[in-house]
Amino acid sequence: MGISFSTWRAGGYANAAVPRRADPATLQQLGGQTMGTTWSLRFDNPRMLALEQAREAVETALARVIAQMSHWEPASDISRFNRASAGSRHVLPKEFADVMACASHWAHASEGAIDPTVGPLVACWGFGPDANPSSLPAAEVVAAVRARIGWERLQFDEASATLLQPGGIVLDLSGIAKGFAVDQGVEALHGLGLTDLLFEIGGELRGSGHRPDGQPWQVLIDGEAPVAQRIALADMAIATSGDRWHRREHEGRRWSHTIDPRNGEPVAHALASVTVLHAQCMQADALATVLTVLGPDDGLAFAERHEVAALFVSHDDTSSAPRATRAWLAQAGA
C-alpha cells in the first residue's frame, strides 16, 4: 500500500504531478530530491510568490534537518554524537531535541517498540549506511549487537536539551526524522505566508489549509481493493510504515527492514502496513513505526489505548477489510 495525491495518478509514493485542466494558475507545484528520496509540493499561491523563493524555503529547512540528524552524513550532529567519547554530554539544537523528545516519549510508552539506539541492529540485518553484507547474521552476532543498544541507557534532559553519550551508543532517528522534515517544510512555507498546501517527502504527507476551490486536500491510500480509500487532510499529516518497499532475501529467508528492538529480529507478523493520521507528521511517522513493530493485535490495542488514528493492513487483507481504530474511523470518515 502507498499514499498518493488524489489529484495525481495513483501508483505509490512520490508520484510526478499531473495537473488537471480545471486547476487555476495559482495552484502550483514544486519538487526535488532529499534524504535518498523525493519531495513534492502542491500549493495555492494567490500572491504569485516566486517559485524559487518557495523552493529555497523548503530546501533550507530540509538541509537543516539533514545537517542535524542524518546518520548518512559524517559531519552531522548525530554522527558526531555517535563518535563521541563515553560520559560526554551534548547540547542539542532545538530541532534535534524536539525529535529526541518524541522518540523518548514513544520508546517509554511502547516499552521499547521504537528505540533511537536501534541503528546497529538495523545494520546487522543489512540496512542503513553501515549495513553488513546480505548474509543472515548469526544468532551470537545479533545477541552481541543487542547488548550495545537500549533507549534506557540514554540520559536525555528535555529541559536543558542535553543528551549523554554513555559510550558506544549509535543514534538512528530515521524512523522519525523524515516526518519531522515534512513538518519543518510546512512551517517554512507558512513563514512565507503560504498556508494552503500539501507537502510530501517519500510518501509521508501533511496538508495545510485547503485547495483553491475551498475543498480539503485529499490523498489516496492505494492498494488492492478494498484497501483503497480517499482521505481528507484538513490540517493533518499521514505516514505509513510497512514491509512492502524494503526487504532483503538470503538463503530462502525474506525479512523486513523494520527491526523489533526488543528481540533484535525483523518483524515477522502478518502486517503489510500501518497508516497513521496525526496533526504532526513527526508523530505520525513515529507511531507508524511503533504500531508496525507491535503487530496487528498488540498494535491495535496500543493505538486504541492512546487514541491513535491508525489503519492496519495485513498481507491477507485483499478479501477482507483492514482493521481501523475508532479514531481513524472518526477522522478519516470511513
C-alpha positions, -999 to +999 in steps of 0.1 A: +000+000+000+012+035-008-001+070-005-005+094-033-022+128-041-058+122-051-054+147-080-023+128-091-022+095-108-021+066-083+009+043-081+025+046-047+050+070-033+064+102-047+044+104-080+050+130-106+023+156-105-004+156-132-023+190-130-059+189-141-072+213-168-096+229-143-068+238-119-063+276-115-030+292-123-024+299-086-023+261-078+014+254-084+038+226-078+074+221-069+096+191-063+131+179-056+153+153-040+162+148-004+172+121+021+176+095-005+140+101-019+120+129-033+099+158-020+068+172-037+047+203-030+013+215-043+002+249-030-021+278-036-001+308-045-025+337-048+002+364-044+022+346-071+053+344-049+084+335-069+087+297-071+124+299-063+115+316-030+093+287-020+119+262-031+146+279-012+125+279+020+118+242+017+153+232+008+168+253+036+145+236+061+154+201+048+191+209+048+189+219+085+173+185+094+200+166+074+228+186+090+215+177+124+200+142+121+213+124+091+233+093+101+244+091+064+264+124+068+297+121+087+296+158+097+261+158+110+253+165+147+240+129+152+271+114+136+294+134+159+273+123+189+277+087+177+315+091+177+317+109+210+336+096+240+318+079+268+305+102+295+303+133+273+271+154+274+259+172+244+237+203+239+213+195+211+200+220+185+163+227+191+151+206+161+173+176+172+160+180+208+124+180+196+128+148+177+147+132+206+118+142+229+093+125+206+115+093+203+120+091+241+083+096+247+071+067+225+101+045+234+089+047+270+052+044+262+057+014+240+083-003+263+109-002+235+090-009+204+107+021+190+143+027+200+165+056+188+196+034+195+185+006+172+209+016+144+235-012+149+207-038+147+194-023+115+229-025+101+233-061+113+203-071+092+216-054+061+200-019+061+212+016+065+246+034+059+266+009+080+248-022+066+266-055+068+267-080+038+234-095+029+241-129+046+220-138+076+236-127+108+245-154+133+224-156+165+255-147+186+262-117+164+226-104+169+229-110+207+262-091+209+247-062+190+216-062+212+238-058+242+250-025+228+216-008+223+189+003+247+170+036+249+171+033+287+208+040+286+203+074+271+200+103+296+181+129+277+172+160+296+144+177+277+145+209+299+182+216+290+181+199+256+212+178+266+220+142+258+245+119+274+267+096+253+271+066+277+296+050+254+291+031+222+255+043+216+247+049+179+216+070+175+193+064+145+163+087+141+154+077+106+120+064+118+110+099+129+132+124+111+116+122+077+082+130+092+098+159+112+113+172+079+078+173+065+067+194+094+097+217+090+090+222+053+054+231+061+064+256+088+090+272+064+063+277+038+039+292+065+067+317+072+063+329+036+026+333+041+018+302+021-008+284+042-028+263+017-006+234+007+001+197+005+037+187+012+052+153+009+086+135+014+089+099+003+052+092+008+048+110+042+024+139+037+009+169+056-019+190+044-025+226+055-055+248+047-074+238+016-074+238-022-082+270-042-118+257-046-122+256-008-122+218-007-098+199+016-066+184+002-072+147-004-048+118-007-055+083-019-043+053+001-039+029-028-037-008-028-057-038-036-095-034-030-110-030-005-080-011+009-081+019-014-097+050+001-095+087-001-086+107+030-091+144+035-060+160+051-076+190+068-045+203+087-035+167+092-005+145+083-003+109+073+025+084+074+028+047+066+052+020+078+054-014+063+075-041+046+063-038+010+091-015-001+122-025+018+130-062+022+161-085+019+164-121+010+191-147+016+192-185+015+154-187+011+146-163+040+130-129+034+129-103+061+116-068+067+137-036+072+116-030+104+136-044+133+120-052+167+145-037+192+131-058+219+143-091+204+167-080+177+148-097+149+130-083+119+092-082+124+076-114+112+039-109+118+011-107+092+011-069+089+018-054+055+015-018+065+002+006+092-010+041+083-014+068+109-032+102+109-019+129+132-017+167+133+021+164+132+039+143+106+067+136+131+042+120+155+025+100+126+059+087+115+069+076+149+036+060+157+035+041+124+069+025+133+057+017+169+025+000+156+043-019+129+067-034+155+039-042+179+020-061+152-017-065+143-031-073+178-008-055+203-005-026+179-043-022+176-047-024+214-019+002+218-034+025+192-069+023+208-054+029+243-036+061+231-064+072+208-042+069+176-060+072+143-045+041+126-053+017+097-038-018+099-035-038+066-024-074+067-009-094+038-042-114+036-065-083+036-072-085-002-105-102+006-114-086+039-114-051+053-083-039+071-087-030+108-091+006+118-091+022+152-121+043+164-100+075+160-093+065+124-130+059+116-138+093+132-111+113+114-110+095+081-147+094+077-147+057+069 
